[in-house]
């Protein structure tokens, strides 16, 4: 560097040193790393601060329903009121209570965390008809007419509850004469409900 360039650089260097001294005097440490990362997110996606079913034991039967969050199904704690009665009748009442939870709008904390539902309001559940397997649940909308995600929500919610046998499957039919089918809730169904319909086989016999 020649003398002229060196002389020009000295004032600039002096200014940087003076600024550093001023910041140090104020108790602020100079840094070259940006520190403004914007506001922190209000809630982690698909994570609820406190289970929705907390404290609901006195208000009903503790249950879990599967809601949509991102590309997956995630279990959420709820509670349903079920009157005492015969096993078959109680099973249908549990199924209807679960359906009511699936069709209602997610709570505000659930919405903030990214939860939604694809099951349409007004969907109802009844028990088996003559000739159906005894644990059949018939929906007011034929399962074949439900979206893949809505059907996955119902299958996964029902299959491991008091509404079904609790073996990871549930027999569903519709209001028509189509033969009921046994649907299974698998890891793939929970992970990617929109990718395809839950696996099923025809269910016959009472």
Helices and strands as residue ranges (DSSP letters): H 3-25, G 57-59, E 61-69, E 72-80, H 87-103, H 108-112, E 115-116, E 125-126, E 137-139, G 143-145, H 148-159, E 169-173, E 181-184, H 187-191, G 193-195, E 200-202
